[in-house]
Amino acid sequence: MTPNIPPEFDHPTFRLAVAQFDQAVAHMALDPNLLERLKSPQRALAVSIPVRMDDGRVEVFRGYRVQHDLSRGPTKGGLRYHPDVTLGEVSALAMLMTWKTALAGLPFGGAKGGVAVNPTQLSSGELERLTRRYIAEIFPLLGPNKDIPAPDVGTNAQIMAWVMDTYSQQVGFAVRDVVTGKPLSIGGSLGREEATGRGVVDVTLEVLRHFHYPMDDTTIVIQGFGNVGSHAARILHEEGAKIIAISDRFGGLYNPKGLDIPTIIAERTREKTPLPSLTKFGEPIFPDDLLTLPCRVLIPAALSAQITQTNAPNIQCQFLIEGANGPTTLEADAILHDRNILVVPDIVANAGGVIVSYFEWAQDAQRFSWEEAHIHSRLRTIITQAFSRILQQAEDKKLPMRTAALIAGIEEVARAHQCRGLYP
C-alpha cells in the first residue's frame, strides 16, 4: 500500500490520481488544511446487490457510488459495469471528474459508481434487475440536486432509462433530471451519445489550428473503437483527416493510405465483425504496434495505463489526445514531455460527455429541448476555450498540460471551499 492512501481506496488508478494531484499542488500555495480533504472522497458507499438470476439462483454483486467533492454543486459521474470495478478505481475516477467539471465551468462536483459484473454474461432481464436493485441501494445519495449518474463503461441509454424509472418509482413521479444519457423519449438530449467523441474531435481540431497544421495533411491513429473512438473516427473522417489505424479489443487495422471509416463502421455494426477480420480495408496490426505508428495525432480511447514508460520512448506522434480516462502513466507523461510531445489530458480532451450531460440536465430542469446544432456549438465553445486557456497556462509556466489543467481545476474547487468555509 502507498503511504497516506487509506487501504480501502488503494488501487493503481487511485495511486495515479493522487500522484498527479501531488505533482500539481507542488506548484501551488494550497491551504494545507484543504490538502487531505481533496485527496479523498467526501462520501463513499459500498453496497451488496442480490439479484435473482434466470435459473432461480440469487447471486450477490458488489456495487459502489463515490462522491468526491460537493463544494460546487451536485455531483456528476458515470456508472460502469465491469468485472474489475473496485472502490479504489471509482474513487479515483470521481476525483478526476471533480477537476474535469471545474475546468469546464460546470456547476458540479465529481462522482463515479459501478458494479463488479460482466454485463455481457447477463440476460436482459438479469441486467435490468441488477440495475434496479443497485439504484435502490444507492437511492439515498441520488437526486437532481444531489448526484446525477450517466453512462460509462458497460452501460448505455437503456440502463439509464431503468435508473430514471427506478428513482421515479421511489418518489412517486417522473424525475427526468436524475440521470443523463437517457433515450430521447424520456428526456435525453440530442448529441449526447457522440458527445465525448465529438469533444475529442473539437480539441483535436483546435490543436491543429493552433499549431497551423492542415487537416488534409494530418494522419491519425485511434486506439479503441467503442463509443468514444468510433464517433471520433467518423467525425474526423468527415473533417478530412486520414485515419491510418484503429483498434478494438480483438486487435487493429492499419492502412497508410487511410481507412474507409464510414464503411467499416457500417459493416462492423451489421456483421458484428472484429476489426482485425476486416482485411479488405487494411492489414491487421497488434494493438501495441498501433500505439507506436508514425502519425501526427494519437488518440488513446480505450483503457487506462496504455502509454507506459516501456512504450513512451517509441511513441511517434506529435500530439497525444486522451480520449480514455488515465491512458498515460505518470512515468510516461514525463518521458513524452521531455520528448516535446504535447499531451492533451483526459480532464480536458474527453470532457465532452459531461458537458453535454450538463446540457441534458439543464434541458430537463427547464422542460425545454435545445436544437442539436446549438448543442454542438456550445460544446465546441466550452471545450475549446478550456483547452486554449490551459495550453496558454502550460506554455507560460513551462509545465505539462496535465499539470496546468490540474492546477486550474484544483484552484477552482479550493476557491469554492474557501468561500463556503468549514461546517460546523
C-alpha positions, -999 to +999 in steps of 0.1 A: +000+000+000+012+035-008+018+057+022-011+082+031-036+063+009-063+046+031-063+009+024-099+009+012-090+032-017-057+017-026-057+008-063-034+016-092-058+042-107-062+059-073-025+060-067-021+076-101-047+102-094-031+111-061+004+112-076-009+136-103-027+157-076+006+158-056+025+168-087+001+197-093-001+210-058+037+212-056+033+242-079+006+258-058+002+276-024-027+254-014-040+256+022-026+226+040-059+222+058-076+216+024-049+193+010-061+160+026-097+168+021-093+170-016-073+138-018-101+116-005-138+112-014-163+132+006-186+102+005-181+066-005-208+039-004-203+002-009-234-020-014-244-056-018-267-062-047-287-095-046-301-104-080-324-133-088-309-150-119-329-166-147-323-201-133-337-191-099-304-187-081-297-155-061-263-140-069-248-111-049-228-084-067-207-056-052-215-021-061-202+014-053-211+051-055-185+077-047-189+114-044-156+131-043-165+168-037-198+186-033-185+221-028-196+235-062-229+217-066-244+183-070-220+156-081-219+141-116-203+110-129-209+077-148-220+042-138-197+014-151-204-023-152-171-042-154-157-072-136-127-052-123-147-023-107-134-016-072-139+012-046-104+025-053-110+027-091-143+046-089-129+069-062-100+079-085-124+085-114-147+105-091-117+127-082-109+133-119-145+142-125-142+169-099-113+186-117-130+180-151-162+197-142-144+226-126-122+231-157-153+232-179-170+256-156-199+232-149-218+236-116-209+200-104-186+181-083-172+147-093-188+113-087-185+078-101-202+045-095-202+009-107-209-027-102-183-055-104-200-075-131-195-086-167-228-073-183-223-094-214-228-125-193-262-114-181-296-117-198-316-085-204-338-094-175-309-100-152-293-068-163-325-049-155-329-065-121-293-058-113-297-021-123-329-016-104-316-032-072-283-012-074-302+021-077-325+011-049-294+005-027-277+038-035-310+058-037-302+080-006-273+096-025-291+103-057-312+132-069-313+160-095-297+183-069-276+157-052-259+133-076-267+127-113-254+094-129-246+089-166-234+061-188-199+047-186-181+015-195-205-013-199-237+008-195-259+025-221-291+046-226-314+017-218-297+012-184-300+049-177-337+046-185-340+019-158-321+042-134-346+070-141-376+048-137-364+031-105-357+065-089-390+079-102-409+049-087-393+055-054-405+091-052-439+086-069-434+109-100-413+111-131-379+127-124-361+132-158-331+151-145-319+124-120-298+108-147-283+118-181-275+098-212-312+086-214-332+078-245-348+109-261-383+098-253-378+102-216-357+134-215-325+125-232-305+151-252-297+153-289-259+148-293-253+130-260-243+096-274-215+111-295-206+139-271-173+125-258-160+116-292-171+149-307-154+168-278-122+148-286-126+160-322-131+196-312-099+195-292-080+179-320-092+205-345-082+233-321-047+217-316-041+216-353-054+251-358-032+264-330-001+248-345-010+256-381-014+220-394-039+215-422-064+187-416-059+171-451-022+166-443-029+150-409-026+113-401-044+100-371-042+067-351-071+058-327-068+031-301-103+019-291-133+018-313-161+019-288-184+048-282-156+074-280-132+061-306-158+052-333-175+086-331-142+105-331-130+085-361-163+091-380-163+129-374-125+133-380-130+114-413-158+138-422-135+167-414-109+153-440-084+137-417-066+105-428-073+078-401-045+053-408-051+028-379-079+018-355-083-010-329-108-027-308-103-054-280-096-080-307-068-061-325-063-034-351-065-024-387-038-004-405-038+013-439-012+040-445-034+054-473-063+059-449-092+037-437-127+040-451-142+047-417-179+050-426-179+017-444-160+000-416-185+013-390-215+001-411-200-033-418-189-038-382-223-028-369-241-050-394-219-081-392-206-078-356-172-084-370-139-078-350-118-051-367-088-074-375-111-096-396-120-067-420-088-072-440-103-057-472-099-023-456-064-027-442-039-051-427-042-065-392-019-049-366-013-057-329-026-030-305+009-025-291+023-019-325-005+005-333+005+029-305+040+034-319+030+041-355+043+073-370+014+098-371+006+134-363-022+126-337-025+096-315-059+092-297-059+065-270-096+060-264-097+025-248-084+016-214-062+032-187-024+028-185-019+021-222+010+046-226+038+035-202+074+040-195+080+010-217+064+022-249+066+060-244+101+062-258+088+047-290+057+068-294+060+087-328+031+112-327+033+150-323+001+153-303-015+128-279-052+135-273-065+114-244-100+101-253-099+075-225-096+081-187-060+078-175-044+062-206-009+076-198+010+067-167+029+092-146+063+079-159+052+080-195+040+116-190+075+127-180+090+109-210+066+124-235+071+159-220+109+155-224+104+144-260+082+176-267+051+155-275+021+176-264-003+155-243-038+169-240-050+153-208-082+134-203-098+160-180-097+184-209-099+162-240-127+139-230-149+164-212-175+164-240-196+137-223-201+155-191-205+189-209-234+175-229-247+157-198-249+191-182-269+203-212-293+174-208-297+181-171-304+217-178-329+209-206-348+185-183-348+211-155-361+238-179-386+214-196-372+228-229-352+210-256-323+225-275-316+220-312-287+197-320-267+224-338-269+246-307-256+217-285-227+211-309-219+248-309-220+252-272-199+220-267-173+233-291-171+267-274-167+253-238-142+226-246-120+247-269-120+276-245-109+253-217-081+238-240-068+272-251-068+285-215-049+255-202-024+255-231-016+291-225-010+285-188+011+255-196+033+275-220+035+304-196+046+283-167+066+258-188+045+229-174+030+198-190-007+204-199-019+178-174-002+196-145-015+230-157-050+216-161-050+200-126-037+233-111-066+252-127-092+226-116-079+223-080-077+261-077-114+264-088-125+238-062-103+253-035-119+287-041-153+272-035-142+256-002-127+289+009-159+308+002-181+283+020-159+277+050-158+247+072-190+235+089-196+235+118 
